[in-house]
Amino acid sequence: MSDGASTGTAGGPLLEVTDLVKHFPIKSGLLVDREVDQVRAVDGISFYVNKGETLGLVGESGSGKSTACRAVLQLLKPTSGSVKFEGREIAGLSRRELRPLRREMQMIFQDPYASLNPRKRIGQIVGDQLKIQKVASGKELRTQVEGLLERVGLSPEHYNRFPHEFSGGQRQRIGIARALALGPKLVFCDEPVSALDVSIQAQIVNLLDDLQDEMGLTYVFVAHDIGVVRHISDRIAVMNHGKIVETGDADQVCEHPRDDYTKKLLAAVPIPDPRESRARRERTTAG
């Protein structure tokens, strides 16, 4: 396995995670809860992300990818480990200390239906954080939100509409606009295309690619489809049962996988020719 904690640039990585652990207690008892076991959702992972690159975090459902992202962002308190953003340790900071950092690190959530408040208009959903962080208000707030909507391929006329008036792909674009509203440096994309049709997936991936070039963004792109991850990522980290089992350049991991789990993920990627698909499965099983 590659050393996931290596420094990638002379100035150090934008994000450096070392020995990150997140365990959830399993409790039992009628009158008094007592801990009988633990779910080891994230079990000592290390990785880094350089400024301007995309790290793909790939693994099947339940491998710990989303929990790892939430622990890095301090949305879940890590059990132990170090998380450094621009060289500053952020693990263990209070909510007040984390507040200014929220502008620098944002997340695009998996489900575009559940992640948007159905009672709020799009202008509120995207603009609330600008108001909370005292970035803009009044007419300036509306101007910035409309500009964000245009940037992600929507119309300024959508400002006063509700989420139920949009398709899944459009809702995910709204989620992207919300994540970019504060001008973050680092964006966690938590399976942003898994709930979308295949044709819409390509549009969203291409949009994220374009926005990265335009805004100088850094991504951690989470998915269970290693084919999608390879398309957008510079490097890939493969997770299985809460651990990173393989890391490396995207082409290296996909063309010359070392871990058996990585080989199985690659074998699961659909290909058009059914005979070749069957032969690939047989080779993987035999190996």
TIZAKE-959957 format. One line per 2 residues: their letters; for each residue x, y, z of N, C-alpha, C. Coordinates in steps of 0.02 Angstrom, whole numbers, plus 50000, padded with zeros to 5 digits. Layout:
residues N
A	X:Y:Z:X:Y:Z:X:Y:Z ~ ...
END
This chain:
residues 287
MS	50042:49940:50000:50000:50000:50000:50044:50062:50000 ~ 50024:50113:49961:50062:50175:49959:50055:50212:50024
DG	50104:50254:50037:50103:50294:50099:50054:50351:50090 ~ 49994:50346:50119:49942:50396:50111:49956:50461:50146
AS	50005:50465:50188:50018:50527:50225:50077:50565:50197 ~ 50101:50546:50138:50159:50580:50110:50143:50652:50091
TG	50192:50694:50093:50183:50763:50072:50190:50768:49997 ~ 50140:50800:49965:50139:50800:49892:50171:50861:49861
TA	50179:50916:49898:50209:50976:49870:50259:51004:49920 ~ 50302:51048:49895:50354:51077:49938:50323:51116:49996
GG	50265:51148:49983:50232:51187:50035:50186:51146:50078 ~ 50180:51082:50066:50136:51039:50104:50068:51036:50072
PL	50030:50984:50088:49963:50974:50059:49912:51023:50088 ~ 49858:51033:50051:49803:51075:50076:49769:51040:50135
LE	49758:50974:50128:49728:50934:50181:49772:50874:50195 ~ 49785:50861:50259:49824:50803:50278:49789:50767:50336
VT	49771:50705:50325:49736:50665:50374:49782:50608:50395 ~ 49790:50599:50461:49836:50548:50487:49801:50506:50541
DL	49799:50441:50529:49773:50393:50578:49703:50412:50603 ~ 49659:50431:50557:49591:50452:50576:49549:50391:50595
VK	49517:50396:50652:49475:50341:50678:49407:50369:50697 ~ 49354:50333:50677:49287:50349:50700:49251:50283:50714
HF	49240:50269:50779:49204:50210:50801:49137:50231:50832 ~ 49086:50190:50820:49021:50202:50849:49006:50147:50900
PI	48988:50165:50962:48976:50114:51013:48911:50075:50999 ~ 48911:50012:51014:48851:49970:51014:48833:49958:51087
KS	48773:49979:51106:48753:49975:51176:48696:49926:51186 ~ 48693:49899:51245:48641:49850:51262:48624:49857:51336
GL	48563:49838:51353:48542:49842:51423:48472:49869:51430 ~ 48436:49846:51480:48367:49868:51491:48364:49932:51532
LV	48397:49932:51589:48395:49990:51633:48455:50037:51622 ~ 48513:50008:51613:48574:50048:51603:48608:50025:51539
DR	48618:50073:51494:48654:50056:51432:48727:50043:51447 ~ 48753:49991:51420:48825:49978:51425:48852:49960:51357
EV	48913:49980:51344:48943:49968:51279:48966:49895:51274 ~ 48940:49860:51223:48957:49790:51215:49004:49779:51156
DQ	49007:49827:51110:49050:49820:51052:49055:49888:51018 ~ 49092:49890:50962:49099:49951:50923:49094:49937:50849
VR	49064:49984:50813:49066:49982:50740:49126:50023:50718 ~ 49174:49990:50687:49235:50025:50666:49226:50053:50596
AV	49188:50108:50592:49170:50137:50527:49232:50164:50490 ~ 49275:50197:50527:49339:50222:50499:49393:50199:50548
DG	49442:50161:50523:49486:50125:50568:49560:50141:50555 ~ 49578:50205:50562:49648:50224:50557:49671:50238:50485
IS	49639:50286:50451:49658:50301:50382:49702:50363:50378 ~ 49745:50365:50329:49789:50422:50317:49790:50438:50242
FY	49783:50502:50226:49788:50524:50156:49801:50599:50154 ~ 49819:50623:50097:49830:50695:50088:49797:50717:50022
VN	49783:50782:50018:49755:50810:49956:49793:50874:49942 ~ 49823:50878:49883:49860:50939:49863:49812:50990:49834
KG	49832:51053:49838:49791:51107:49811:49780:51098:49736 ~ 49717:51103:49715:49699:51101:49644:49690:51032:49615
ET	49700:50979:49655:49692:50911:49629:49627:50880:49653 ~ 49611:50822:49625:49553:50784:49647:49576:50716:49672
LG	49559:50701:49735:49571:50635:49763:49506:50597:49760 ~ 49506:50539:49727:49448:50496:49725:49449:50447:49783
LV	49396:50445:49822:49390:50398:49877:49336:50348:49857 ~ 49356:50286:49844:49311:50237:49814:49306:50175:49857
GE	49246:50145:49857:49233:50084:49894:49159:50070:49893 ~ 49139:50009:49908:49068:49992:49905:49032:50023:49965
SG	48965:50021:49963:48925:50049:50018:48944:50015:50084 ~ 48952:50055:50136:48971:50029:50201:49045:50025:50213
SG	49085:50048:50166:49158:50044:50174:49186:50100:50219 ~ 49145:50151:50234:49167:50204:50279:49184:50270:50244
KS	49170:50275:50179:49190:50336:50142:49155:50399:50168 ~ 49089:50397:50172:49051:50456:50193:49066:50474:50265
TA	49074:50424:50308:49091:50437:50378:49159:50471:50383 ~ 49206:50448:50341:49272:50479:50341:49268:50553:50323
CR	49228:50569:50272:49221:50639:50251:49190:50681:50307 ~ 49139:50656:50339:49107:50693:50392:49153:50702:50453
AV	49194:50652:50465:49242:50658:50520:49296:50709:50504 ~ 49319:50711:50442:49369:50762:50421:49340:50832:50429
LQ	49276:50840:50408:49244:50905:50412:49221:50923:50483 ~ 49231:50876:50530:49210:50885:50600:49134:50890:50607
LL	49097:50863:50558:49025:50856:50565:49011:50797:50612 ~ 49057:50749:50613:49059:50696:50663:49124:50704:50701
KP	49122:50699:50767:49183:50706:50806:49224:50642:50799 ~ 49286:50647:50774:49328:50587:50767:49343:50555:50835
TS	49350:50490:50836:49371:50455:50896:49443:50472:50912 ~ 49485:50475:50861:49555:50495:50869:49583:50511:50800
GS	49644:50537:50800:49677:50552:50737:49687:50626:50726 ~ 49725:50642:50674:49742:50711:50658:49713:50732:50591
VK	49685:50793:50588:49660:50822:50526:49690:50892:50521 ~ 49734:50903:50472:49765:50968:50463:49741:50999:50398
FE	49717:51061:50402:49696:51099:50344:49742:51160:50338 ~ 49777:51164:50282:49828:51216:50272:49878:51217:50330
GR	49895:51158:50354:49945:51152:50407:49919:51162:50477 ~ 49855:51180:50484:49826:51193:50550:49785:51133:50573
EI	49797:51111:50634:49758:51056:50662:49687:51079:50677 ~ 49638:51044:50648:49568:51063:50659:49529:51011:50699
AG	49556:50952:50708:49522:50902:50749:49518:50926:50821 ~ 49459:50925:50849:49450:50946:50918:49434:51019:50927
LS	49429:51059:50873:49411:51129:50880:49337:51135:50900 ~ 49320:51188:50935:49251:51201:50955:49210:51225:50895
RR	49144:51226:50902:49101:51249:50848:49117:51321:50829 ~ 49132:51362:50879:49148:51432:50865:49214:51437:50826
EL	49263:51396:50846:49328:51398:50811:49322:51371:50740 ~ 49275:51324:50729:49267:51295:50663:49228:51340:50616
RP	49189:51386:50643:49144:51425:50601:49178:51460:50542 ~ 49234:51496:50553:49267:51527:50495:49294:51477:50445
LR	49311:51416:50469:49337:51364:50424:49282:51335:50379 ~ 49218:51343:50399:49163:51319:50358:49162:51353:50290
RE	49189:51413:50286:49193:51447:50222:49243:51415:50176 ~ 49293:51383:50205:49347:51354:50166:49333:51283:50144
MQ	49291:51246:50181:49277:51176:50166:49202:51164:50163 ~ 49178:51138:50108:49106:51126:50098:49094:51056:50072
MI	49030:51035:50073:49012:50968:50050:48953:50971:50003 ~ 48957:50930:49950:48900:50917:49905:48874:50849:49925
FQ	48810:50846:49945:48782:50785:49972:48756:50738:49918 ~ 48749:50676:49938:48731:50623:49891:48660:50630:49862
DP	48612:50641:49906:48542:50639:49885:48516:50709:49872 ~ 48506:50728:49808:48482:50796:49794:48410:50808:49816
YA	48374:50755:49831:48305:50762:49855:48302:50776:49929 ~ 48345:50742:49968:48343:50749:50041:48385:50806:50066
SL	48433:50830:50028:48480:50880:50054:48455:50952:50046 ~ 48397:50962:50014:48370:51029:50006:48305:51036:50047
NP	48299:51089:50084:48240:51101:50126:48180:51115:50080 ~ 48129:51072:50081:48072:51081:50035:48030:51142:50050
RK	48037:51172:50109:47998:51230:50128:48031:51296:50109 ~ 48093:51292:50086:48129:51353:50069:48135:51361:49993
RI	48135:51424:49971:48147:51438:49901:48222:51432:49886 ~ 48238:51424:49823:48308:51413:49803:48352:51471:49824
GQ	48326:51532:49818:48365:51590:49839:48386:51587:49911 ~ 48340:51562:49954:48356:51554:50025:48406:51499:50037
IV	48396:51442:50002:48440:51384:50012:48513:51401:49996 ~ 48523:51436:49940:48591:51453:49920:48617:51514:49958
GD	48571:51561:49974:48593:51624:50002:48598:51628:50077 ~ 48568:51581:50113:48567:51585:50186:48637:51588:50216
QL	48683:51547:50189:48750:51546:50219:48787:51612:50204 ~ 48773:51644:50148:48802:51710:50135:48780:51760:50187
KI	48716:51753:50207:48689:51798:50258:48718:51781:50327 ~ 48721:51717:50343:48747:51695:50409:48820:51715:50418
QK	48859:51707:50364:48930:51725:50368:48943:51799:50355 ~ 48888:51837:50346:48891:51910:50336:48933:51929:50276
VA	48925:51888:50222:48961:51902:50159:48922:51951:50117 ~ 48855:51945:50117:48812:51988:50076:48742:51990:50105
SG	48705:52041:50086:48635:52048:50107:48599:52091:50056 ~ 48532:52091:50060:48491:52133:50016:48500:52118:49942
KE	48506:52170:49902:48512:52162:49830:48577:52127:49811 ~ 48630:52140:49847:48695:52108:49833:48690:52033:49843
LR	48653:52012:49894:48643:51941:49907:48607:51908:49848 ~ 48554:51939:49824:48517:51911:49768:48560:51908:49706
TQ	48600:51960:49694:48643:51962:49635:48694:51905:49637 ~ 48723:51893:49696:48772:51839:49702:48740:51770:49692
VE	48681:51761:49721:48647:51696:49714:48628:51684:49641 ~ 48602:51734:49607:48584:51726:49537:48645:51710:49494
GL	48702:51741:49512:48764:51726:49476:48786:51655:49487 ~ 48778:51629:49548:48795:51560:49563:48750:51511:49524
LE	48686:51527:49520:48639:51484:49483:48659:51480:49410 ~ 48677:51537:49381:48700:51538:49311:48764:51497:49303
RV	48808:51502:49351:48873:51468:49347:48865:51392:49345 ~ 48813:51366:49378:48802:51293:49380:48752:51271:49327
GL	48734:51316:49281:48691:51295:49225:48617:51304:49237 ~ 48597:51344:49286:48527:51358:49298:48512:51431:49279
SP	48450:51450:49286:48430:51518:49267:48418:51561:49328 ~ 48433:51626:49326:48417:51670:49381:48342:51670:49398
EH	48301:51652:49349:48228:51650:49361:48209:51595:49411 ~ 48255:51548:49424:48241:51494:49471:48246:51517:49544
YN	48265:51579:49555:48278:51605:49622:48220:51594:49670 ~ 48158:51605:49647:48100:51602:49691:48062:51536:49687
RF	48090:51486:49655:48057:51421:49651:48076:51376:49709 ~ 48034:51324:49718:48046:51275:49772:48079:51212:49743
PH	48114:51173:49785:48149:51114:49761:48106:51064:49722 ~ 48042:51056:49741:48001:51006:49708:47987:51023:49635
EF	48003:51084:49615:47991:51104:49545:48050:51087:49499 ~ 48100:51052:49525:48160:51037:49486:48170:50962:49479
SG	48205:50942:49426:48225:50872:49417:48284:50856:49463 ~ 48302:50791:49466:48357:50770:49509:48423:50804:49490
GQ	48437:50807:49424:48498:50839:49402:48500:50913:49419 ~ 48443:50947:49412:48440:51018:49429:48449:51029:49504
RQ	48420:50984:49543:48428:50990:49616:48501:50982:49636 ~ 48536:50936:49603:48606:50928:49620:48646:50990:49600
RI	48626:51023:49546:48659:51086:49527:48647:51139:49581 ~ 48587:51139:49611:48573:51185:49666:48619:51170:49725
GI	48627:51105:49739:48672:51084:49793:48743:51106:49781 ~ 48764:51103:49718:48832:51126:49700:48838:51201:49710
AR	48787:51238:49689:48788:51311:49698:48792:51329:49772 ~ 48755:51293:49813:48757:51306:49885:48827:51292:49913
AL	48859:51238:49890:48926:51221:49915:48978:51273:49894 ~ 48967:51305:49837:49017:51352:49811:49004:51424:49832
AL	48948:51437:49866:48927:51505:49881:48979:51545:49919 ~ 49014:51514:49965:49063:51550:50007:49134:51549:49978
GP	49141:51523:49917:49208:51521:49886:49256:51475:49922 ~ 49237:51412:49934:49281:51366:49971:49343:51348:49932
KL	49394:51324:49969:49454:51297:49937:49448:51222:49926 ~ 49413:51188:49972:49408:51115:49971:49335:51095:49972
VF	49315:51051:49925:49246:51028:49921:49245:50952:49924 ~ 49206:50925:49970:49195:50853:49974:49132:50837:49933
CD	49140:50795:49883:49084:50775:49840:49064:50704:49862 ~ 49011:50699:49904:48992:50635:49933:48943:50599:49888
EP	48970:50558:49843:48930:50521:49793:48880:50567:49759 ~ 48902:50621:49728:48856:50671:49701:48818:50649:49639
VS	48837:50592:49609:48802:50570:49548:48768:50502:49555 ~ 48775:50470:49612:48750:50401:49619:48674:50396:49615
AL	48639:50451:49633:48566:50450:49632:48537:50475:49566 ~ 48580:50487:49517:48558:50518:49454:48561:50469:49396
DV	48522:50482:49343:48525:50443:49282:48594:50448:49252 ~ 48613:50397:49212:48680:50394:49184:48696:50456:49141
SI	48649:50478:49100:48662:50536:49057:48672:50599:49098 ~ 48635:50605:49153:48642:50664:49197:48706:50660:49237
QA	48727:50599:49255:48791:50591:49290:48848:50623:49252 ~ 48850:50611:49186:48905:50638:49145:48903:50714:49146
QI	48843:50743:49144:48837:50816:49144:48863:50845:49210 ~ 48846:50814:49266:48867:50839:49331:48943:50832:49340
VN	48970:50775:49318:49043:50764:49323:49080:50816:49281 ~ 49055:50829:49221:49087:50879:49178:49081:50949:49207
LL	49023:50964:49239:49014:51028:49272:49065:51037:49328 ~ 49073:50985:49369:49122:50989:49424:49193:50999:49397
DD	49208:50966:49342:49274:50974:49310:49285:51046:49287 ~ 49234:51074:49255:49239:51143:49231:49246:51193:49289
LQ	49206:51183:49341:49209:51228:49399:49277:51224:49434 ~ 49307:51166:49434:49373:51159:49464:49424:51202:49427
DE	49421:51200:49361:49467:51240:49321:49454:51315:49330 ~ 49390:51334:49332:49372:51405:49336:49389:51435:49405
MG	49377:51396:49458:49381:51423:49526:49441:51398:49566 ~ 49482:51355:49535:49541:51330:49570:49523:51286:49630
LT	49471:51246:49622:49446:51205:49678:49488:51142:49688 ~ 49485:51117:49748:49515:51052:49766:49457:51006:49787
YV	49456:50945:49761:49401:50899:49775:49425:50836:49811 ~ 49382:50811:49855:49383:50741:49876:49319:50712:49848
FV	49325:50669:49797:49267:50644:49761:49253:50572:49784 ~ 49196:50562:49816:49178:50498:49846:49128:50462:49800
AH	49141:50398:49786:49095:50359:49745:49108:50285:49754 ~ 49060:50244:49734:49070:50172:49735:49088:50146:49666
DI	49080:50188:49614:49094:50169:49545:49165:50193:49527 ~ 49212:50146:49524:49281:50165:49511:49291:50192:49441
GV	49245:50176:49395:49248:50204:49328:49237:50278:49328 ~ 49186:50301:49365:49173:50373:49372:49230:50407:49408
VR	49256:50376:49460:49310:50405:49499:49373:50414:49456 ~ 49387:50365:49414:49446:50369:49371:49441:50429:49324
HI	49381:50442:49299:49371:50496:49250:49388:50564:49279 ~ 49372:50575:49343:49379:50642:49371:49439:50651:49416
SD	49471:50596:49438:49522:50600:49491:49593:50601:49464 ~ 49636:50636:49501:49708:50633:49489:49738:50574:49525
RI	49716:50563:49587:49737:50505:49626:49676:50470:49655 ~ 49685:50407:49673:49630:50366:49700:49653:50333:49765
AV	49608:50334:49815:49618:50295:49876:49559:50247:49881 ~ 49574:50183:49889:49522:50131:49891:49509:50112:49964
MN	49445:50116:49985:49427:50100:50054:49388:50034:50058 ~ 49403:49995:50109:49368:49932:50121:49366:49920:50196
HG	49307:49911:50224:49298:49898:50295:49334:49949:50339 ~ 49327:50013:50321:49353:50066:50363:49427:50080:50355
KI	49461:50046:50310:49533:50056:50299:49547:50073:50227 ~ 49600:50111:50214:49624:50122:50146:49671:50065:50127
VE	49652:50027:50076:49691:49968:50058:49738:49980:49999 ~ 49727:50036:49963:49772:50050:49906:49765:50123:49887
TG	49821:50156:49872:49820:50224:49846:49870:50230:49789 ~ 49859:50281:49747:49905:50292:49692:49874:50337:49639
DA	49912:50352:49587:49886:50389:49531:49827:50352:49501 ~ 49778:50388:49475:49716:50357:49451:49730:50304:49398
DQ	49772:50320:49349:49787:50271:49297:49824:50210:49325 ~ 49870:50223:49371:49908:50169:49401:49863:50120:49438
VC	49818:50147:49479:49773:50104:49518:49726:50064:49473 ~ 49702:50096:49419:49653:50063:49376:49686:50015:49326
EH	49746:50031:49304:49779:49988:49255:49819:49932:49287 ~ 49847:49947:49346:49889:49897:49380:49870:49892:49454
PR	49810:49871:49469:49789:49866:49539:49829:49813:49577 ~ 49845:49827:49639:49883:49780:49679:49839:49741:49728
DD	49788:49774:49755:49746:49741:49805:49689:49703:49771 ~ 49672:49645:49798:49618:49604:49770:49551:49641:49771
YT	49540:49681:49822:49477:49718:49826:49471:49769:49769 ~ 49527:49803:49754:49527:49849:49697:49512:49813:49632
KK	49540:49754:49623:49526:49714:49563:49452:49697:49557 ~ 49421:49682:49613:49349:49666:49611:49308:49727:49594
LL	49327:49786:49619:49291:49848:49601:49297:49861:49527 ~ 49357:49850:49499:49367:49861:49427:49327:49811:49386
AA	49323:49749:49410:49285:49697:49374:49211:49711:49374 ~ 49187:49752:49422:49116:49768:49426:49095:49825:49380
VP	49144:49860:49350:49127:49915:49304:49097:49886:49241 ~ 49037:49906:49221:49005:49877:49162:49041:49896:49098
IP	49045:49848:49051:49073:49861:48984:49023:49838:48933 ~ 49021:49868:48872:48969:49854:48824:48967:49782:48797
DP	49024:49750:48790:49027:49684:48760:49013:49630:48813 ~ 48957:49594:48809:48941:49544:48861:48991:49487:48866
RE	49022:49468:48809:49071:49414:48811:49134:49436:48848 ~ 49156:49496:48834:49215:49522:48869:49200:49532:48943
SR	49139:49554:48958:49119:49563:49027:49120:49497:49065 ~ 49094:49444:49033:49093:49378:49064:49165:49351:49073
AR	49206:49362:49022:49276:49338:49026:49313:49374:49081 ~ 49300:49439:49089:49333:49477:49142:49313:49452:49211
RE	49249:49437:49220:49226:49410:49284:49259:49343:49300 ~ 49267:49302:49248:49298:49236:49258:49372:49244:49277
RT	49405:49292:49245:49476:49304:49261:49483:49328:49333 ~ 49438:49372:49354:49440:49399:49422:49428:49344:49473
TA	49377:49301:49458:49361:49246:49504:49418:49196:49509 ~ 49449:49182:49451:49505:49135:49450:49565:49162:49488
G	49574:49230:49483:49631:49260:49518:49621:49261:49592
END
